[in-house]
């Protein structure tokens, strides 16, 4: 066999022996990441008011990774001029930190990393946002959820004080029906 045909044979046998799961799977019920299972399903929508006054929405979806160990999300802003994908990120159990962790990247290349604490219906993220220019800023995000709604409150540290910079109220809407 040539090198190329050996590689092809290996790839085919790998696909046969280790097929990819048909769909994403949630983590086991006793896994710490299962505390965020309420996020999955539908699209979360919040009304936002930009400075120019044009109506816009923030729309966020959450999906499990194929191995059930990562909760992925994507957030886009939608308005009269179309859709602007903005944030993509993921939550995962960090075994070294023994905490749920989060990392996200926005459309400008800013990176946010966080550790997450879940207590009942409240999730608190202590973030470090690292801007594309290398500067960083502490942030705190608190999410309180009830059934098919959640309130998100973001604060930034200015000196020794935390100042609220954002509050959004999300509601879950059903996924649109797929047509074949």
C-alpha positions as CSV (number, residue, x, y, z in Angstrom):
1,X,0.0,0.0,0.0
2,X,1.1,3.5,-0.7
3,X,1.2,6.2,2.0
4,X,-2.0,7.8,0.7
5,X,-3.9,4.6,0.5
6,X,-2.8,3.6,4.0
7,X,-4.0,6.9,5.3
8,X,-7.3,6.5,3.5
9,X,-7.8,3.0,4.9
10,X,-7.0,4.2,8.4
11,X,-9.6,7.0,8.1
12,X,-12.3,4.7,6.8
13,X,-11.6,2.1,9.5
14,X,-11.7,4.9,12.2
15,X,-15.1,6.1,10.9
16,X,-16.5,2.5,10.9
17,X,-15.0,1.6,14.4
18,X,-15.7,5.0,16.0
19,X,-18.8,6.5,14.3
20,X,-19.7,10.1,15.3
21,X,-22.8,10.3,17.4
22,X,-26.0,11.0,15.5
23,X,-26.8,14.1,17.7
24,X,-25.4,16.0,20.6
25,X,-25.9,14.5,24.0
26,X,-26.4,16.1,27.4
27,X,-24.0,15.2,30.2
28,X,-25.0,12.6,32.8
29,X,-27.4,14.0,35.4
30,X,-24.7,13.9,38.1
31,X,-22.2,15.9,36.1
32,X,-21.8,19.5,37.3
33,X,-22.5,20.9,33.8
34,X,-26.0,19.4,33.9
35,X,-26.9,22.4,36.1
36,X,-27.0,24.4,32.9
37,X,-29.3,22.0,31.0
38,X,-32.2,24.5,31.3
39,X,-30.5,26.6,28.6
40,X,-30.8,24.1,25.8
41,X,-33.8,24.2,23.5
42,X,-35.3,26.9,21.5
43,X,-33.9,30.4,21.0
44,X,-33.5,32.9,23.9
45,X,-34.6,36.4,22.7
46,X,-34.2,39.8,24.5
47,X,-35.2,43.2,23.2
48,X,-32.3,45.7,23.2
49,X,-32.3,49.4,22.4
50,X,-29.2,50.7,20.6
51,X,-28.3,54.4,20.7
52,X,-29.7,55.0,17.2
53,X,-33.2,53.9,18.4
54,X,-33.7,51.1,15.8
55,X,-35.4,48.1,17.3
56,X,-33.1,45.1,17.7
57,X,-33.1,41.8,19.5
58,X,-30.3,39.7,21.0
59,X,-30.9,36.0,20.1
60,X,-28.9,33.2,21.8
61,X,-28.9,29.5,21.3
62,X,-27.3,26.7,23.4
63,X,-26.4,23.3,22.2
64,X,-24.5,20.3,23.7
65,X,-21.4,19.1,22.1
66,X,-21.4,15.6,20.7
67,X,-19.6,14.2,23.7
68,X,-22.0,16.0,26.2
69,X,-19.1,17.7,28.0
70,X,-19.4,21.2,26.5
71,X,-22.4,23.5,26.3
72,X,-21.8,25.7,23.3
73,X,-23.6,29.0,22.6
74,X,-23.9,31.6,19.9
75,X,-25.4,35.1,20.3
76,X,-26.4,37.4,17.4
77,X,-28.0,40.8,17.2
78,X,-30.9,41.1,14.8
79,X,-32.3,44.3,13.5
80,X,-33.6,46.1,10.4
81,X,-30.2,45.7,8.6
82,X,-30.0,41.9,9.2
83,X,-28.2,39.6,11.6
84,X,-24.8,40.4,13.2
85,X,-23.2,37.3,14.8
86,X,-21.4,38.6,17.9
87,X,-20.4,36.1,20.6
88,X,-19.6,32.4,20.4
89,X,-18.5,30.5,23.5
90,X,-18.7,27.4,25.6
91,X,-19.2,26.2,29.2
92,X,-17.3,23.2,30.4
93,X,-16.2,21.5,33.6
94,X,-12.6,22.4,34.4
95,X,-11.1,19.5,36.4
96,X,-8.1,21.6,37.6
97,X,-10.2,24.4,38.9
98,X,-13.0,22.1,40.0
99,X,-15.5,24.6,38.7
100,X,-17.6,25.2,35.6
101,X,-15.6,27.4,33.3
102,X,-16.6,29.6,30.3
103,X,-14.7,31.0,27.4
104,X,-16.1,33.2,24.7
105,X,-14.8,35.2,21.7
106,X,-16.6,38.2,20.2
107,X,-16.6,39.4,16.6
108,X,-13.8,41.9,17.4
109,X,-11.5,39.3,18.9
110,X,-12.0,40.1,22.5
111,X,-11.8,37.0,24.7
112,X,-13.7,36.5,28.0
113,X,-12.9,33.7,30.4
114,X,-14.8,33.0,33.5
115,X,-15.5,30.6,36.4
116,X,-19.1,29.9,37.1
117,X,-21.0,29.2,40.3
118,X,-24.5,27.8,40.2
119,X,-26.8,28.1,43.2
120,X,-30.4,27.1,42.6
121,X,-31.8,29.3,39.8
122,X,-28.9,31.7,39.9
123,X,-25.7,31.5,38.0
124,X,-22.8,33.9,38.7
125,X,-19.8,34.3,36.4
126,X,-16.7,36.1,37.5
127,X,-15.2,37.1,34.1
128,X,-11.9,38.5,32.9
129,X,-12.5,40.2,29.6
130,X,-9.3,40.5,27.6
131,X,-9.6,43.1,24.8
132,X,-8.0,42.7,21.4
133,X,-5.4,45.3,22.4
134,X,-4.3,43.1,25.4
135,X,-5.9,45.2,28.2
136,X,-8.3,43.4,30.5
137,X,-11.2,44.2,32.8
138,X,-13.0,42.2,35.5
139,X,-16.7,41.7,35.0
140,X,-19.5,39.9,36.8
141,X,-22.5,38.4,35.1
142,X,-25.5,37.2,37.1
143,X,-28.2,35.1,35.4
144,X,-31.5,34.3,37.2
145,X,-33.8,31.9,35.4
146,X,-37.4,30.9,35.9
147,X,-39.0,28.4,33.5
148,X,-38.7,29.9,30.0
149,X,-37.2,33.3,31.0
150,X,-34.0,34.6,32.4
151,X,-32.6,37.9,33.5
152,X,-29.0,38.7,32.8
153,X,-27.2,41.5,34.7
154,X,-23.7,42.5,33.8
155,X,-21.4,44.7,35.9
156,X,-17.9,45.9,35.5
157,X,-15.4,46.8,38.2
158,X,-14.5,50.5,38.3
159,X,-12.1,51.2,41.1
160,X,-13.5,49.3,44.1
161,X,-17.1,49.5,43.0
162,X,-19.2,47.3,40.7
163,X,-21.3,49.3,38.1
164,X,-24.2,47.7,36.2
165,X,-23.6,48.1,32.5
166,X,-26.3,45.8,31.1
167,X,-29.6,44.2,32.0
168,X,-31.5,42.1,29.6
169,X,-34.6,39.9,30.0
170,X,-34.6,36.9,27.8
171,X,-37.5,34.6,26.9
172,X,-37.4,31.3,25.2
173,X,-39.1,31.0,21.8
174,X,-39.6,27.7,20.0
175,X,-37.2,26.6,17.3
176,X,-38.6,27.3,13.8
177,X,-39.9,24.1,12.1
178,X,-37.5,22.7,9.5
179,X,-39.0,22.1,6.1
180,X,-37.7,19.3,3.9
